[in-house]
Amino acid sequence: MSRILAYSAPALGHLLPLTALLGELAGRGHEVHLRTLAAGVELGAGAGVQTLPVDPRIEAIQSRDWTARGVFGVLKMTLDVLCRRAELEVDDLARAIAEVRPDALIVDANCWGAMSAADAGDLPWAVFSPFTPFLRSRGLAPVGPGMRPRRGPVGAFRDWGVRLVVDRVMDRPVLPRLNALRAALGAPPVRSIDEFIRRAPLMLVVGGEPFEYPHPDWGEEVVFIGACASDEAPQQAPAWLADDERPVVLVTTSSIRQADDRLGVTALEALAGEPVHVVVTFPAGVPEGLQVPPNATVCRYVPHGAVLDRAVCAVTHGGMGATVRALDRGVPVCVVPFGRDQPEVAMRVQVAGCGTRLPARMLTPARLRAKVREAMTMTAGARRVAAGFAATGGVVRGADLIEEQLLR
């Protein structure tokens, strides 16, 4: 069997789906190593993967994007973080390669330094993207603002204008920094982020139609592998859930700090009179002085699988992991996006008919209650999406491709 080294961005939302793929590879007898956030070492080990933390200086570089103005402000801050981390990833990955001596690499799509080092090296490599990658696609607006697909001349003109703005925000400030790093490694320069991402010989992406839009021009190198759903604890229902027969509405907020605490707070108020058990998780920390109604349970973390087995709706901040985990079980979602890739996720939910979308700026108890009630009627759409995820072949297909294209 082969030895594989995976290198992940220090984010739980990236690690969870990646461990599903790595666990499949480890189960096939491969020796799998992982570098990730310090808090994820135990999770990786639980998947049968030999796991160590990345350089702590990388994890210390965090965005304050909740202070940014608008989606483009968030994008600018995110890109700065990726560039600053990239400078440290090069040596960190080199140390890991020297220690592990792998036969192949799997690199997180947000690890631009590690991707550049892999591109300059001689090891077979692939990219794992837990979100829709920043790739251009005909007939669609650029990834980022979360715009509904619009056909015809009007749509083409709109997409052209948005692309100019995105290029100004993304390519112009980032390419000099990225190409300087690539030049030091001996990797060829790139003219756009799209070209940079396409350097990967293979890209495995979380998602699949009908949740994801069709991308016939992305090529065979980009492959969707379903939800990659994985939970960091055994799927045993807590006693407080097992003894309660009411249908459940699961409300999740981001594991990385952003200004989405008010989603959980608003959900508690909005659903206090509904005939459901509201389960609200605050993985970044439960707010102090929170008022919890009688029909609700609040905690920092609960195994999502156990809750989703009973759920009639999941209310999410639009994180890809939380959203596709619910849809993978046929549970409709109500998405309230706050930033990052969340507007894109929310729009895909609306277009696919598997749930509802409520922009954060419009979040009120009354509006959220109405959107949750509407989402509960959309189980058929959620099941269509779940079937689409399954049709990709999931992590089994992903592991097959790694064996065929990287380990042959």
Secondary structure, DSSP 8 states (H G I E B T S, - for coil): --EEEEE--S-HHHHHHHHHHHHHHHHTT-EEEEEE-GGGHHHHHHTT-EEEE--HHHHH----GGGSSHHHHHHHHHHHHHHHHHHHHHHHHHHHHHHH--SEEEEETT-HHHHHHHHHSSS-EEEEESS--S---TTS--SSS------HHHHHHHHHHHHHHHHHHTHHHHHHHHHHHHHHHT----SSHHHHHTTSS-EEESB-TTTS---TTS-TTEEE-B-----SS-----HHHHT--S-EEEEE--SS--S-HHHHHHHHHHTTTSSSEEEEE-TT---TT----TTEEEES---HHHHHTTEEEEEE-S-HHHHHHHHHTT--EEE---STTHHHHHHHHHHHTSEEE--GGG--HHHHHHHHHHHHT-HHHHHHHHHHHHHTTHHHHHHHHHHHHT--
